[in-house]
Structure formats: structure tokens, C-alpha cells
Amino acid sequence: MIRAINEQYEHYVQEGKKVVEILISYISFDHLQSELNNIKDQPEWIQKLNLRKDMTGFQIVADN
């Protein structure tokens, strides 16, 4: 999960877009939390996460 979010996040940043928020389902968030327990440094996008119960996976919302 971390790798998938990192790849999309970096793609948006390289295009010059500002990531506003990252929407993530509860199930995906549980998976992400278990991965975060195994790393030392938190990703820079971690503060942009918003949990959503009406979706699956994650979605990155960005401004041009």
C-alpha cells in the first residue's frame, strides 16, 4: 500500500501538481497501518490522509 501511494504521489508532484488530500478506505488504511509499523520514517503525505467508508482502495486529490 505504501509503495502504491508513494508512486502516485510522486507522479503528481513531478507533474507540478499540489496534492490536497488522499482519500483511503478503512480496509486499505488498516493495511497501510500495518506497513507503517515496519518502517522508521513516516511518508510526507501521511498527514493528508482522510478515511472514507464509501469507497475501496485510495484516491489522490490534487490541484493543478
C-alpha positions as CSV (number, residue, x, y, z in Angstrom):
1,M,0.0,0.0,0.0
2,I,2.8,2.4,0.9
3,R,4.5,1.8,-2.4
4,A,1.3,2.3,-4.4
5,I,0.5,5.6,-2.7
6,N,4.2,6.8,-2.9
7,E,4.3,6.1,-6.7
8,Q,1.1,8.0,-7.4
9,Y,2.0,10.8,-5.0
10,E,5.4,11.2,-6.7
11,H,3.8,11.2,-10.1
12,Y,1.6,14.1,-9.2
13,V,4.5,16.0,-7.6
14,Q,6.6,15.5,-10.7
15,E,3.8,16.9,-12.8
16,G,3.8,20.0,-10.7
17,K,0.5,19.3,-9.0
18,K,-0.2,20.0,-5.4
19,V,-1.7,17.0,-3.5
20,V,-4.6,18.3,-1.5
21,E,-5.7,15.1,0.2
22,I,-5.5,11.3,-0.1
23,L,-8.8,9.5,0.4
24,I,-8.5,6.0,1.7
25,S,-10.9,3.2,2.7
26,Y,-10.9,1.8,6.2
27,I,-9.7,-1.6,4.9
28,S,-6.8,0.0,3.0
29,F,-6.0,2.2,6.0
30,D,-5.7,-0.9,8.2
31,H,-3.3,-2.5,5.7
32,L,-1.4,0.8,5.5
33,Q,-1.1,1.0,9.3
34,S,0.4,-2.5,9.5
35,E,3.0,-1.4,6.8
36,L,3.8,1.8,8.7
37,N,4.6,-0.2,11.8
38,N,7.5,-1.7,9.9
39,I,9.2,1.5,8.8
40,K,11.1,4.2,10.7
41,D,10.2,7.3,8.8
42,Q,6.7,8.3,8.1
43,P,6.0,9.4,4.5
44,E,5.4,13.1,3.9
45,W,1.9,12.5,2.6
46,I,0.7,10.8,5.8
47,Q,-0.9,14.0,7.1
48,K,-3.0,14.3,4.0
49,L,-5.0,11.0,4.6
50,N,-8.7,11.1,5.1
51,L,-10.7,8.0,5.8
52,R,-13.8,7.2,3.7
53,K,-16.2,4.4,4.3
54,D,-18.0,4.7,0.9
55,M,-15.0,3.6,-1.2
56,T,-12.4,1.0,-1.7
57,G,-8.7,1.5,-2.1
58,F,-7.3,5.0,-2.2
59,Q,-7.6,8.1,-4.4
60,I,-5.3,11.1,-4.6
61,V,-6.9,14.6,-5.0
62,A,-4.6,17.2,-6.5
63,D,-4.8,20.8,-7.7
64,N,-3.1,21.9,-10.9
